[in-house]
Amino acid sequence: MRLAAGSLAALRGRLQRLVRPLPDDYLALCAAGSDIGALSPEFAARVAQPGGALFAVTGQRVELTAHLRGEALGTAWGELADTLRSEGWFRAWRNESYDVRLGAADAAAPVLCRLERGTFRRFGLRSRAVHLNAVTADGRMWVARRAASKAIDPDRLDNLVGGGIASGESVTDTLLRECAEEAGMAAALARQAQAMPVLHARREEDEGMHDEWLHPYCLTVPDDFVPRNLDGEVAGFMLLQPAEVAAHILADAFTEDAAAVAACWLLQRAD
């Protein structure tokens, strides 16, 4: 059954709003001549306090002033992040590193250093994540509900699999790891997933800017496949018809990124 024209138009509108403009009062974060993030004025004032060793405000920009790279920069930035954490600036702390890339416009830009993933929104740094649409041969989609204990978007609907790409991981590494942890999926099945076009998501959240490359995949799973969560991050699963998925998206039941990934599959299916 095809989705109604109005639903398809609404889904396309959602995708068009996936990248929001930076708020006018935000300050660009700059390193070696490249914009790598964006800070709220309050947070910029804190990290660029007089006498600070790493950052300085120049006009409407926050400049990384230390001539450090790699592990040395990561250590110095991490020490500042520890102090900021003790002051309550970060809501979630995962003890997991993401790559800070020099030049946010390219998903394969060189890595500047590694930094705790829980700091990325405050600094407006661009992260990367993998998402998987798991569908059956007759066109239904497996959907996950995020655990109530999640620091970000608790209880909201999600793609069957989704997770950030940690430092040192490839996109494929993350896909296989998250499929195993979140859905109990064997690697042999997960490897059959087909890559979809990369999406860019950017929006202001309560901590700062969420800025992320989304690497979506689609996988047709066997009829007897039943997901089982192994990492405690999923409260349950549903197998939904396309119209039900679209209705949940348009009712804002999904996380924004998962909604975009699911919408891409729905629109591709309708073409």
N, C-alpha and C positions, 0 to 999 in steps of 0.2 A: 504493500500500500504506500503510495507516494505521499510525502508531506504536503500540506497545503501551501499555496504560493505565499500567503502571509507569513507563515512560519519560516519558510526559506529566506524571505526578505529580512525578517527579524534576525535570523542567524547570521546572515551576511553583515548586517549592521553591527552585530556584536564583534565580529572579526575586524571591522573597520575601526572600532574603538579600542582595539587591543593595545595600541601604543598611544598613550596620553602625552600631551606636551608637558615639559617641566614647568612647575609653578614659577611665576615671575620672580619670586623672592629667593629662589634657590640659588646657591653658588656652585659653579662648576668645579669639580675636583680635577686638577691637572697634574700630570707627571711627564717629564721629558717632552713637553710640547703637545701632549695628547690629552684629551678629555677622557677620564676613566670613571668618573662618577659625578654625584651631585649631592650637596648637603643642604639641609634646612638652615636658615640663618642662626637659629639657636645652637644647633650642633656645631656649625662652623665656628661660632664665637668660642665654643668650649675647646675644640681641638686646636685652634690657632691662637690660644692665649699667648700674650707676650712672654717670651722666654722659652716657648715650646721648641722642641728640637726637630720636629718633623714637618709641621705645616705652618703656612703663613697666609693671611688674607691679602690679596692684591686686587683692589677694585671689587669686581663681582666674581672673583675666582679664588679658590683655595689651592695654593701651590704646595706640592711635595718638595720640600727644600733640601732634605738630606740627600747626599750623593751616595746612596746605598742601593744595592740591588740584591735580588735573590734571598738567601737565608739571612743575611745581615739585616736587610730591610724588613723581612718578615718578623725577625726577632724584635726589632725596635718598635715596629707597628703593633706587634702582639703585646708588648709590655704596656704601650699606651692603651690598647684595648682592654687589658686587665684592669687598669685604673678606671677606665670609663665604665666597665662592668660593675665595679664596686660602687660606683655612683648611681647605678640603676639605669644606664642609657640603653641597655640591650634586654629585650624581653626573653629571648631564647638563646641558649648557649649549648652548642651541640658537641663540642670537643672534636670537631671535624673541620678540615681545611678545604677551602675553595681556592682556585687560582685567580689572582688579580692580574688581569691582562692589560698590556700596554696598547691601548687603542680599542675602545669598546665597540667600534663599528664592525669588527670582523671577529667571527666566532673562533677563528684560528689565530688570533693575534698573539704575539709573544707573551710569555708569562713574566710578569714583573716580580711577583713574590707569592707566597701562600699566606692566607689569613683565615682566622676562625669564621665559619660560614654565618654565624649569628650576628656578625658585624656588618654584613653586606648591605642591608637596607639602610642603616644609618649613614653609611658612606655613599650610598647610591651606586655601588659597584655592580657590574653586570655578571651574573652567574649563568650557569647552564644546567639544564635539566632534561631528563628523558621521560616521555609519557607514552603509554601503550593503550590503544583502542583494541580490546579483545572482543571479537565478534564471532557469531556462529554462522554456519553456512546459510541458514534461512534469514539472516539479517538482524538478529537480536544482538544487543551489546551488554557485556558484563560491566557493571558499575560498582565501585566500592564506596563505602561510607567511612570517612575518616574517624579515627577514635576520638572520644571526648577528651583524652589526655594530650592531644596534639597541641603544641604551642601556637601553631598557625592554622587557621581555618578548621577548628574542631567541629566534628559532627556534619560537615558538609560533604556533598557527593564529590567523587573523584573518578578519574580513569581507573581501570583495573590496576594499573601499575604506574607509578610516578615517583621520581626521586632526583635529587640533585647530583651532579657529576662532581665527585670529590677530586681533590688534587691528585694528579698522577693517573687518574682513570681515563680510559677512552669512553666514547659514547657506548660502544658495544659492551665494555666491561660493566658499565652502570646498568644497562638494559638487562643483562643476564643476572646481575646481583639483585636488582630490585624485583625481577620476575620471581626469583627464588624466595626472597624474603617476604614479599607482600602477597604473592599469590600461590606459593608452593609449586611453581612451574618448573619443569625439567628444562635444562639448558638446551636439549635437542629440539624441544618445541619452541622455546623462546628465540632460537636462532633463525626460525622461519619467518619472523616478523619482517615486514617490509617498511623501509623508511618512507616517510611523507615529507613534504617541503618544510624546512625549518621556519618557525614563527618567532617573532620578537614581541615580547610583552613588556610594557612599562606603565606604571601607575604609582600614584602616591598612596602609601599606607600609613598607619599610625606611627610607625617607627621611622619612616623616610620613604625613599624610592625603591620600589620593587622593579628591577630591571633584569630581564632574563631572556636568553636564547632557549626556546623550547624545541627539542628534537623529538617529534612525534613519530610513532610507529603504528602499524596496523597488523594484526595477526588474526587469522581465522582459526579458531580453536575447535577441536573435535566435539561432537555432540555430547560425549560423556565426560568432558572436562568440567571439573568443579573446583574453583579456587579455594585455597585455604591459607589464611594469613599466618606467618611464622614470627613476625617481629613485633606484634602487638600494636601496630599503627593503624589497623583497620578494624572497624567495629562489625562489619558484615558486608555481604555482597548481594546484588540484585541482577537479574537477567531481564532486560527491558526491551520492548519494541522501540523502533526508531521514533515513533510519535511520542512515546513516553519520555525518551531521552530529550527530545526537543522541548517538550513541555517543562521538564525539570530545569533545563538550561534557561529558558525564558522566564521561569519563576525564580531565578537566582539561587537555586538549590545547590548548584555546583560551585566549586572554586572557579575563579575567573580563568585561570590557565587551563584547567581541565575542561571547562566549558568550550574554550576555543578549540582545543584538540578534538573533542567530540564533535563540535560543529563542523570542523573541516571534513570529518568522515561522512557526516550526514549530507553535506553539500556535494561532496565528491560522488556519493551514492546516488544523489538526485540528478546529476548531470547526464 
